[in-house]
Amino acid sequence: MKLLLAEDQKELSNALVQILKIKGFETDAVYDGQEAYEHCKKNVYNGIILDIMMPKMDGIQVLKNIREENIHTPVLMLTAKADVEDRINGLNMGADDYLAKPFNMQELIARINAMIRSKNEYLPNEFNLGNTIFDTGQRSLMVGSNSLILAGKEAGLLTLLLSNAGRLMTPAQIIENLWAGEDEDNSVSEMELNISYLKSKLKSVKSNLVITKDETGISIDVLED
C-alpha cells in the first residue's frame, strides 16, 4: 500500500513515515501543499494524508484541486484546529475523514486502514471522459448508441484507469488493486489479457479513449483528433 503524507513539521513527518513503514505502508513525504498537489497529479496512491496548515497551499486547497482533477483517492485530513467550520469545509471538498492533533498513532493507523477498505464507496457511479460514458454499477460502456457490458475484471481495470486518467500506473499498482494475493505470474498474465480485451472493447464501441502501455507504465487518455 502506498500513501502520500503532506505534513510540514519534518520531525513529526519523519516519525510518521517510520511507523507507517513498520505497518506495511510505503510513504512519500512532502512538506508543503504545492508539492503535495504535484505528487497527487503524478503518482497513484492508496490513500492521502493532508495536514491543513501547510505553506504555499493549505490542505483544503490541495483537496479542492485534486478533486477537481478527478483524483478520487481517499483523503484523511490532519488538523490542529477544533473549528467545526474548518472540518465542514474539508468534508464538503471531498475529505473522507478527519483527525485532530495531537492524535494516537493506533487511531491514525485504524483510520487509514478503514479509509482504504472503503475507497470504492467514494468512486463516482459514472465516468464521462472524451466521447465515452462508463457506468460502474452496470459495468456498461457507452459511446452514443453503441454499448456493451464489461466482464468483472475488465470493469475493475477500466474503473482503476479512469480514476487515474492521464497518469501512469505501474503494473505492480494495478496488480495490487485487482489481483492482490494471487500468483504473481498468473496475475501478470491476467492483467495483460484484460488490457487487451479492454482495448478491443473500447475500439468496438468507437471510443476515443486509448490505453497506452510501455516500459514506463499504463495509462488511459483521450485520443486527440
C-alpha positions, 0 to 999 in steps of 0.5 A: 500500500502506498500513501502520500503524507503532506505534513510540514513539521519534518520531525513529526513527518519523519516519525510518521513515515517510520511507523507507517513503514513498520505497518506495511505502508510505503510513504512519500513525504512532502512538506508543503501543499504545492508539492503535495498537489504535484505528487497527487497529479503524478503518482497513484496512491492508496490513500492521502494524508493532508495536514491543513496548515501547510505553506504555499497551499493549505490542505483544503486547497490541495483537496479542492484541486485534486478533486477537481482533477478527478483524483478520487483517492481517499483523503484523511485530513490532519488538523490542529484546529477544533473549528467545526467550520474548518472540518465542514469545509474539508468534508464538503471538498471531498475529505473522507475523514478527519483527525485532530492533533495531537492524535494516537498513532493506533487511531491514525493507523485504524483510520487509514486502514478503514479509509482504504477498505472503503475507497470504492464507496467514494468512486463516482457511479459514472465516468464521462471522459472524451466521447465515452460514458462508463457506468460502474454499477452496470459495468456498461460502456457507452459511446452514443448508441453503441454499448456493451457490458464489461466482464468483472475484471475488465470493469475493475481495470477500466474503473482503476484507469479512469480514476487515474486518467492521464497518469501512469500506473505501474503494473505492480499498482494495478496488480495490487488493486485487482489481483492482490494475493494471487500468483504473481505470474498468473496475475501478470498474465491476467492483467495483460489479457484484460488490457487487451480485451479492454482495448478491443472493447473500447475500439468496438464501441468507437471510443476515443479513449486509448490505453497506452502501455510501455516500459514506463507504465499504463495509462488511459487518455483521450485520443486527440483528433 
